[in-house]
């Protein structure tokens, strides 16, 4: 089981088949953060914030020991309305929050006292393992979109 927990943590941090968060967001100019390129439905900012909001929701769901989890409304609670960040500081704040929440989630799955396959009483069959896989899948998908946005904007150095 320790090997499974280690592999989940590795995949959440960087994985093998996708660009890690830290590389996908590195050195993107402010103007490019809020630009929606032709052929894409979102800006880099919207994708970054969507990753943050969704991952935070999954963390809140999994750490709901007191039974006060608040269900969100899709898509309003998961996507920023504006393609542009509200100011020049929020990009790095969002990145830091994603990293912090990722570390908190890794702490949850790394705790040997937590059963990765026990169903959450407040859920509909979800387990910690399921949510870890969901975060992995979701973040990898949207990080790929973020790279595509950067490529279309000429802001990706491969």
C-alpha positions, 0 to 999 in steps of 0.5 A, spaced: 500 500 500 505 504 501 508 503 494 501 505 491 501 512 496 507 513 493 505 513 486 499 517 487 503 522 490 508 522 485 503 523 479 500 528 483 506 532 483 509 531 476 507 525 473 510 521 467 505 523 461 504 530 462 507 537 464 507 539 471 504 545 473 510 549 475 512 548 468 506 549 465 505 556 468 512 558 468 514 565 465 507 567 462 506 574 461 500 578 464 497 580 457 498 572 455 494 570 461 488 573 460 488 572 452 483 567 449 486 564 443 482 563 436 480 556 437 480 555 444 474 557 449 478 559 455 484 563 457 490 561 461 487 564 467 481 561 466 484 554 466 489 555 472 483 558 476 479 552 474 484 547 476 485 551 483 477 551 484 476 544 482 482 541 486 480 545 492 473 542 492 476 535 491 480 537 497 474 540 501 470 534 500 475 529 502 477 532 508 470 533 510 471 530 517 465 535 520 460 533 515 460 541 513 462 540 505 458 545 501 456 542 494 458 547 488 454 549 482 457 547 476 459 551 472 459 557 476 463 555 482 468 552 478 470 557 472 472 564 473 467 569 469 472 573 466 478 571 461 483 576 464 486 575 471 483 581 476 490 584 477 498 582 476 498 578 483 493 573 482 496 568 477 502 567 482 497 566 488 493 561 484 499 557 483 501 557 490 494 555 492 494 549 487 501 547 490 498 548 497 492 544 496 496 539 492 500 538 498 495 537 503 491 532 498 498 528 498 498 528 506 491 525 506 493 520 501 500 519 505 496 517 511 497 510 513 491 511 517 486 513 512 483 507 508 484 509 500 478 505 498 473 506 504 467 510 501 466 517 504 459 517 508 457 524 505 458 521 498 455 517 493 460 512 493 467 516 492 473 514 495 480 517 497 483 513 491 477 515 486 478 522 488 486 522 487 485 519 480 480 524 479 485 530 481 490 527 477 486 526 471 482 533 471 489 536 472 493 533 467 487 534 462 487 542 463 494 542 464 495 540 457 489 545 455 494 550 458 500 548 454 495 548 448 493 555 449 500 557 450 502 554 444 497 558 440 499 564 443 507 563 441 508 563 449 511 556 449 518 553 449 518 546 448 
